[in-house]
Amino acid sequence: MTNKQQGNIVAIIVMIFLFGMISFITNLASPMGDVLKFQFGVANWMGTLGVFANFIAYAVMGYPAGNLLQKLGYKKTALIAIAIGFVGIGIQTLSGNLGSFGVYLLGAFIAGFSMCLLNTVVNPMLNSLGGGGNKGNQLVQVGGTFNSFCGTLVIILTGVLIPHGIQNAQISDVFPLMFGALAVFAFAFVVILLSQIPEKQKEQQLASAEASQYSALSFRHFILGAIGIFVYVGVEVGIPNVLNKWLQNPDLDVLRLNGSGSAEAIAGSVAATYWFLMLIGRLVGAVIGSKVSAKSMLSVAAVIGLVLTFVAMFAPTSTLVDLPVFKNDSSGLFGLEKVPVNAALLVLIGLCTSVMWGGIFNLAVEGLGKYTEKASGIFMVLVCGGGILPLLQNGIVDFTGEYLTSYWVVVVGLAYLLYYALIGSKNVNRDIPVK
């Protein structure tokens, strides 16, 4: 094996590791939103501000992140991102000692800067290491699998740390997760610092930096793909976020527990199962990624997701089904729980959303050549949809009092992604020079 091949393998492992870190920190914001809601006695939409702060950082940092990546390269950008993430999580931890809602939001915002920078590095590098096209899509799906694993893990661990009901939870209850995140960031910094990360040749960087009358925004399929990422991340985050709140609402008692069980524990388990199914879907996507085009994968996922969402919105909530979920009790890691059929259908959408990120990203940057790094930064700006669309969903819940009604936001989002896969992803600007 040549030194170059060995370097590529190490780089792939490191990038996949960072992919997992992104999900761990990002997904921590969702259950923390429920902790904030009850600790500070705020409305649903205010409880979502932690998620909003984390994702709105992408809108601020996304484009500068692309410039930073182009000027400093993959390794230095990753190190800066990890250092910023350490500071952000440190401030969130401090908020637990101070009992301050505002300090927590500041920490979430700073952590969002870190996640934005890491995403800017990870996606184009994995795609590049895979050689672009279907192979690049396959490698992004592999990274996405580990991403989903870490996202599932953090939801489960949060439930373990809050065994006495979410309504009694405090930020300090999840200190072990925050300390763990700080340790992960410190470890990752050392690993990246000591790793040989393949960079573009200097002449390639200089050529990419030359003035041009064109940019990534000159490509229609990229613009529509960037909008697709805004929509997708909002859909991905919004589905389990609202579902978790609906299932644990003590006034509705949709689980028919009548005070005989912990709705919070079951709701958290159902949300964790959604992320677990995303992991399964990404495993499948990684296996078939080199054989099935990103366009086909995204189209099928959007259609199935639309069907599941429609049925979930209008099915009778009185119909309960057994759903295999993660459990946090002595009966074992897995078990069956009675949940409304609506919840089971919404959980299944995790299989659909699992393969969408890689599909949208690869379709959007295909054929961009030297504009890919800047395009990745623009992509990160639009990831802020993960904070905006769930906020909109929770606002609809507060306004109407109906949780399932808010899923019209998801329907519109999935319909757009279907349009992008079938029509919007076609590169109609092949006349633009990209070398």
C-alpha positions as CSV (number, residue, x, y, z in Angstrom):
1,M,0.0,0.0,0.0
2,T,1.4,3.4,-1.0
3,N,1.9,6.3,1.4
4,K,-0.9,8.2,-0.4
5,Q,-3.3,5.3,0.0
6,Q,-2.5,5.0,3.7
7,G,-3.0,8.8,4.1
8,N,-6.3,8.6,2.4
9,I,-7.5,5.8,4.7
10,V,-6.5,7.8,7.8
11,A,-8.2,10.9,6.4
12,I,-11.4,8.9,5.7
13,I,-11.4,7.5,9.3
14,V,-10.8,11.0,10.8
15,M,-13.5,12.6,8.7
16,I,-16.0,9.9,9.6
17,F,-15.1,10.4,13.3
18,L,-15.8,14.1,12.9
19,F,-19.1,13.3,11.2
20,G,-20.2,11.6,14.4
21,M,-19.1,14.5,16.5
22,I,-21.4,16.8,14.5
23,S,-24.4,14.7,15.2
24,F,-23.6,14.2,18.9
25,I,-23.4,17.9,19.7
26,T,-26.3,18.9,17.3
27,N,-28.7,16.2,18.6
28,L,-27.9,17.1,22.2
29,A,-29.7,20.4,21.6
30,S,-33.1,18.8,21.0
31,P,-33.6,17.0,24.4
32,M,-31.9,19.9,26.0
33,G,-34.7,22.1,24.6
34,D,-37.2,20.0,26.6
35,V,-35.0,20.5,29.7
36,L,-35.0,24.3,29.2
37,K,-38.7,24.3,28.6
38,F,-39.5,22.8,32.0
39,Q,-36.6,24.3,34.0
40,F,-37.5,27.8,33.0
41,G,-41.2,27.4,32.4
42,V,-41.3,28.6,28.8
43,A,-43.5,27.9,25.7
44,N,-42.7,25.1,23.2
45,W,-41.2,27.6,20.7
46,M,-38.9,29.1,23.3
47,G,-37.8,25.6,24.4
48,T,-36.7,25.2,20.8
49,L,-34.4,28.2,20.9
50,G,-31.4,26.1,21.8
51,V,-31.8,24.2,18.5
52,F,-32.4,27.5,16.8
53,A,-29.3,29.1,18.2
54,N,-27.2,26.1,17.2
55,F,-28.5,26.1,13.6
56,I,-28.7,29.9,13.1
57,A,-24.9,30.0,13.6
58,Y,-24.7,28.2,10.2
59,A,-26.4,31.3,8.6
60,V,-23.7,33.5,10.1
61,M,-20.7,31.3,9.6
62,G,-21.5,29.2,6.5
63,Y,-20.0,31.4,3.8
64,P,-17.0,32.5,5.8
65,A,-16.4,28.8,6.5
66,G,-16.1,28.1,2.8
67,N,-13.5,30.9,2.4
68,L,-11.6,29.7,5.5
69,L,-11.5,26.1,4.1
70,Q,-10.2,27.4,0.7
71,K,-7.4,29.6,2.4
72,L,-6.3,27.3,5.3
73,G,-7.1,23.8,4.0
74,Y,-8.9,20.9,5.6
75,K,-6.6,20.2,8.6
76,K,-6.3,23.8,10.0
77,T,-10.0,24.5,9.5
78,A,-10.9,21.3,11.4
79,L,-8.6,22.2,14.3
80,I,-10.2,25.7,14.5
81,A,-13.6,24.1,14.4
82,I,-12.8,21.7,17.3
83,A,-11.4,24.5,19.4
84,I,-14.5,26.6,19.0
85,G,-16.7,23.6,19.8
86,F,-14.8,23.1,23.1
87,V,-15.5,26.7,24.0
88,G,-19.2,26.4,23.1
89,I,-19.8,23.3,25.1
90,G,-17.8,24.8,28.0
91,I,-20.2,27.8,28.1
92,Q,-23.3,25.5,27.9
93,T,-21.8,23.6,30.9
94,L,-21.3,26.9,32.8
95,S,-24.9,27.8,32.2
96,G,-25.9,24.8,34.4
97,N,-24.0,26.2,37.3
98,L,-25.4,29.7,36.7
99,G,-28.9,28.5,36.0
100,S,-29.0,30.9,33.0
101,F,-31.2,30.4,29.9
102,G,-29.3,33.2,28.0
103,V,-25.9,31.7,28.8
104,Y,-27.0,28.3,27.5
105,L,-28.2,29.9,24.3
106,L,-24.9,31.7,23.8
107,G,-23.0,28.4,24.2
108,A,-25.4,26.7,21.7
109,F,-24.7,29.5,19.3
110,I,-20.9,29.2,19.6
111,A,-21.2,25.4,19.3
112,G,-23.1,25.9,16.1
113,F,-20.1,27.8,14.7
114,S,-18.1,24.7,15.3
115,M,-20.6,22.3,13.7
116,C,-20.8,24.6,10.7
117,L,-17.0,24.5,10.2
118,L,-16.8,20.8,10.7
119,N,-19.6,20.2,8.1
120,T,-17.8,22.4,5.7
121,V,-14.7,20.2,6.0
122,V,-16.2,16.8,6.2
123,N,-18.6,16.7,3.3
124,P,-16.4,17.9,0.4
125,M,-13.4,15.9,1.7
126,L,-15.4,12.6,1.9
127,N,-16.9,13.3,-1.5
128,S,-13.4,14.0,-2.9
129,L,-11.7,11.0,-1.3
130,G,-14.4,8.8,-2.8
131,G,-13.7,10.2,-6.2
132,G,-17.1,12.1,-6.6
133,G,-20.2,10.6,-8.3
134,N,-21.7,7.4,-6.8
135,K,-18.5,6.5,-5.0
136,G,-18.4,9.9,-3.3
137,N,-22.1,9.5,-2.4
138,Q,-21.3,6.1,-0.9
139,L,-18.5,7.5,1.3
140,V,-20.7,10.3,2.5
141,Q,-23.4,7.7,3.4
142,V,-20.8,5.8,5.4
143,G,-20.0,8.9,7.3
144,G,-23.7,9.5,7.7
145,T,-24.1,6.1,9.3
146,F,-21.7,7.0,12.1
147,N,-23.3,10.4,12.3
148,S,-26.7,8.7,13.0
149,F,-25.2,6.3,15.5
150,C,-23.9,9.2,17.6
151,G,-27.2,11.0,17.2
152,T,-29.0,8.0,18.5
153,L,-26.6,7.5,21.3
154,V,-26.9,11.0,22.7
155,I,-30.8,10.8,22.8
156,I,-30.5,7.5,24.7
157,L,-27.9,8.8,27.2
158,T,-30.0,11.9,27.9
159,G,-33.0,9.6,28.8
160,V,-30.7,7.6,31.1
161,L,-29.6,10.8,32.9
162,I,-33.2,12.0,33.4
163,P,-34.9,9.0,34.9
164,H,-37.4,11.0,37.1
165,G,-39.3,12.8,34.4
166,I,-38.5,15.6,32.1
167,Q,-40.6,18.1,34.1
168,N,-38.1,17.8,37.0
169,A,-34.9,18.0,34.8
170,Q,-32.2,20.5,35.2
171,I,-29.3,21.4,32.9
172,S,-26.9,20.0,35.6
173,D,-28.5,16.6,35.1
174,V,-26.8,16.2,31.7
175,F,-23.4,17.4,32.8
176,P,-21.9,13.9,32.2
177,L,-22.8,14.3,28.5
178,M,-21.3,17.8,28.3
179,F,-18.1,16.6,30.1
180,G,-18.0,13.7,27.7
181,A,-18.3,16.1,24.7
182,L,-15.5,18.2,26.0
183,A,-13.3,15.1,26.3
184,V,-14.2,14.1,22.7
185,F,-13.3,17.5,21.4
186,A,-9.9,17.4,23.2
187,F,-9.2,13.9,21.9
188,A,-10.2,14.8,18.3
189,F,-8.0,17.9,18.4
190,V,-5.0,15.7,19.2
191,V,-5.9,13.1,16.6
192,I,-6.3,15.7,13.8
193,L,-3.2,17.5,14.9
194,L,-1.1,14.3,14.5
195,S,-2.8,13.0,11.3
196,Q,-1.7,13.6,7.8
197,I,-4.6,15.1,6.0
198,P,-4.4,15.2,2.2
199,E,-4.7,18.8,0.9
200,K,-5.1,20.2,-2.6
201,Q,-1.9,21.1,-4.3
202,K,-0.9,24.7,-3.9
203,E,-1.3,25.4,-7.6
204,Q,-4.9,24.1,-7.5
205,Q,-5.6,26.4,-4.6
206,L,-4.2,29.4,-6.4
207,A,-6.2,28.5,-9.5
208,S,-9.4,28.2,-7.5
209,A,-8.7,31.6,-5.9
210,E,-8.4,33.4,-9.2
211,A,-11.0,36.0,-10.0
212,S,-13.8,34.7,-12.2
213,Q,-17.1,36.1,-13.5
214,Y,-18.7,32.9,-12.2
215,S,-19.3,31.4,-8.8
216,A,-21.1,28.4,-7.3
217,L,-24.3,30.6,-7.4
218,S,-24.0,30.7,-11.2
219,F,-25.3,27.1,-11.2
220,R,-29.0,26.7,-11.0
221,H,-28.9,23.1,-9.7
222,F,-26.6,24.2,-6.9
223,I,-28.9,27.1,-5.8
224,L,-31.9,24.7,-5.8
225,G,-29.8,22.1,-3.9
226,A,-28.8,24.7,-1.3
227,I,-32.5,25.4,-0.7
228,G,-33.0,21.7,-0.6
229,I,-30.5,21.4,2.3
230,F,-32.4,24.2,4.2
231,V,-35.6,22.2,3.8
232,Y,-34.1,18.8,4.5
233,V,-32.4,19.7,7.7
234,G,-35.5,21.4,9.0
235,V,-37.6,18.3,8.1
236,E,-35.0,15.9,9.7
237,V,-34.9,17.8,13.0
238,G,-38.6,18.8,13.1
239,I,-40.1,15.4,12.8
240,P,-38.7,13.9,16.1
241,N,-38.7,17.2,17.9
242,V,-42.4,17.8,17.7
243,L,-43.1,14.1,18.0
244,N,-41.3,13.9,21.3
245,K,-43.2,16.9,22.7
246,W,-46.6,15.4,21.5
247,L,-46.0,12.0,23.1
248,Q,-44.9,13.4,26.5
249,N,-47.6,16.1,26.8
250,P,-49.3,15.2,30.1
251,D,-52.5,17.1,29.2
252,L,-53.1,15.0,26.1
253,D,-52.0,11.6,27.4
254,V,-51.8,10.2,23.9
255,L,-50.0,7.1,25.2
256,R,-53.0,6.2,27.4
257,L,-50.9,5.8,30.5
258,N,-53.3,7.4,33.0
259,G,-50.4,8.3,35.2
260,S,-49.2,4.7,35.4
261,G,-46.0,5.2,33.5
262,S,-43.3,7.6,32.3
263,A,-44.5,9.4,29.2
264,E,-41.1,11.2,29.0
265,A,-39.1,8.0,29.0
266,I,-41.3,6.5,26.2
267,A,-41.3,9.7,24.2
268,G,-37.5,9.9,24.4
269,S,-37.2,6.2,23.4
270,V,-39.5,6.8,20.3
271,A,-37.4,9.8,19.3
272,A,-34.2,7.7,19.7
273,T,-35.7,5.0,17.5
274,Y,-36.2,7.6,14.8
275,W,-32.5,8.4,14.8
276,F,-31.7,4.6,15.0
277,L,-33.7,4.0,11.9
278,M,-31.7,6.8,10.2
279,L,-28.6,4.8,11.1
280,I,-30.1,1.7,9.5
281,G,-31.1,3.7,6.4
282,R,-27.6,5.1,6.1
283,L,-26.1,1.7,6.4
284,V,-28.3,0.5,3.5
285,G,-27.4,3.7,1.6
286,A,-23.7,3.1,2.1
287,V,-24.1,-0.4,0.7
288,I,-26.1,0.5,-2.4
289,G,-24.6,4.0,-2.8
290,S,-22.2,3.0,-5.5
291,K,-25.0,1.2,-7.5
292,V,-27.9,3.5,-7.1
293,S,-27.8,7.1,-8.2
294,A,-28.3,10.0,-5.8
295,K,-31.2,11.1,-7.9
296,S,-33.1,7.8,-7.6
297,M,-32.3,7.5,-3.9
298,L,-33.6,11.0,-3.1
299,S,-36.7,10.5,-5.3
300,V,-37.8,7.3,-3.7
301,A,-37.1,8.6,-0.2
302,A,-39.1,11.7,-0.7
303,V,-42.2,9.8,-2.1
304,I,-42.2,7.3,0.7
305,G,-41.7,10.1,3.3
306,L,-44.7,12.0,1.8
307,V,-47.0,9.0,2.1
308,L,-45.9,8.2,5.7
309,T,-46.4,11.8,6.7
310,F,-49.9,12.1,5.1
311,V,-51.1,8.9,6.7
312,A,-49.6,9.9,10.1
313,M,-51.4,13.3,10.0
314,F,-54.9,11.8,9.4
315,A,-54.8,8.4,11.1
316,P,-56.9,8.1,14.3
317,T,-54.7,8.8,17.4
318,S,-56.7,6.3,19.4
319,T,-55.2,3.4,17.4
320,L,-52.2,2.1,19.3
321,V,-49.6,-0.2,18.0
322,D,-46.6,-2.0,19.5
323,L,-43.4,-0.2,18.5
324,P,-39.9,-1.7,19.1
325,V,-38.1,1.1,21.0
326,F,-35.0,1.7,23.1
327,K,-35.9,1.2,26.8
328,N,-34.1,2.6,29.8
329,D,-35.2,0.1,32.4
330,S,-34.3,-3.3,33.8
331,S,-36.3,-5.1,31.2
332,G,-33.6,-4.6,28.6
333,L,-32.2,-2.3,26.0
334,F,-35.0,-3.0,23.5
335,G,-38.7,-3.6,24.1
336,L,-42.2,-3.0,22.8
337,E,-44.3,0.0,23.8
338,K,-47.9,1.0,22.9
339,V,-47.8,4.2,20.9
340,P,-50.3,5.9,18.5
341,V,-50.0,4.6,15.0
342,N,-49.2,8.2,14.0
343,A,-46.0,8.1,16.0
344,A,-45.0,4.7,14.5
345,L,-45.4,6.1,11.0
346,L,-43.5,9.3,11.8
347,V,-40.6,7.2,13.2
348,L,-40.4,5.3,10.0
349,I,-39.7,8.5,8.1
350,G,-36.2,8.2,9.6
351,L,-35.5,5.6,7.0
352,C,-36.3,8.1,4.3
353,T,-34.4,11.2,5.7
354,S,-31.4,9.0,6.4
355,V,-30.1,9.1,2.8
356,M,-31.2,12.6,1.8
357,W,-28.2,14.6,3.0
358,G,-25.7,12.7,0.9
359,G,-28.0,12.7,-2.1
360,I,-28.7,16.4,-2.1
361,F,-25.1,17.4,-1.5
362,N,-23.7,15.2,-4.3
363,L,-26.4,16.3,-6.8
364,A,-25.8,20.0,-5.9
365,V,-22.0,20.0,-6.2
366,E,-21.8,17.6,-9.2
367,G,-19.9,19.4,-12.0
368,L,-18.9,22.4,-9.9
369,G,-15.1,21.7,-10.0
370,K,-13.1,24.6,-8.5
371,Y,-16.2,26.1,-7.0
372,T,-16.8,23.1,-4.7
373,E,-15.2,24.6,-1.6
374,K,-17.1,27.9,-1.8
375,A,-20.2,25.9,-2.6
376,S,-19.8,23.9,0.6
377,G,-19.6,27.1,2.6
378,I,-22.9,28.3,1.0
379,F,-24.4,24.9,1.8
380,M,-23.6,25.4,5.4
381,V,-25.4,28.8,5.5
382,L,-28.6,27.0,4.5
383,V,-28.3,24.3,7.2
384,C,-29.9,27.0,9.5
385,G,-33.2,25.5,8.3
386,G,-32.7,22.9,11.1
387,G,-33.4,25.7,13.5
388,I,-36.0,27.7,11.6
389,L,-38.4,25.0,10.4
390,P,-38.7,23.3,13.8
391,L,-39.3,26.7,15.3
392,L,-42.1,27.2,12.8
393,Q,-43.6,23.8,13.6
394,N,-43.6,24.5,17.3
395,G,-45.1,28.0,16.7
396,I,-47.9,26.3,14.8
397,V,-48.4,23.9,17.8
398,D,-48.6,26.9,20.2
399,F,-51.0,28.7,17.9
400,T,-53.4,25.8,17.0
401,G,-52.9,23.5,19.9
402,E,-52.6,20.7,17.3
403,Y,-49.3,18.8,17.1
404,L,-50.0,16.8,14.0
405,T,-51.2,19.9,12.1
406,S,-47.7,21.2,12.3
407,Y,-46.5,18.4,10.0
408,W,-47.8,20.3,7.0
409,V,-44.4,22.0,7.2
410,V,-42.9,18.5,6.6
411,V,-45.2,17.8,3.7
412,V,-44.2,21.0,1.9
413,G,-40.6,20.3,2.5
414,L,-40.7,16.7,1.2
415,A,-42.6,17.8,-1.9
416,Y,-39.8,20.3,-2.7
417,L,-37.2,17.6,-2.3
418,L,-39.1,15.4,-4.7
419,Y,-39.1,18.3,-7.2
420,Y,-35.4,18.8,-6.8
421,A,-34.6,15.2,-7.3
422,L,-36.7,14.9,-10.5
423,I,-36.2,18.3,-12.1
424,G,-34.2,20.8,-10.1
425,S,-31.0,18.8,-9.8
426,K,-30.2,18.8,-13.6
427,N,-27.1,20.8,-14.4
428,V,-28.2,23.3,-17.1
429,N,-25.0,25.4,-16.8
430,R,-22.5,23.0,-18.3
431,D,-21.1,25.8,-20.4
432,I,-19.4,27.4,-17.4
433,P,-15.7,26.5,-17.1
434,V,-14.9,24.7,-13.8
435,K,-11.2,23.9,-14.1
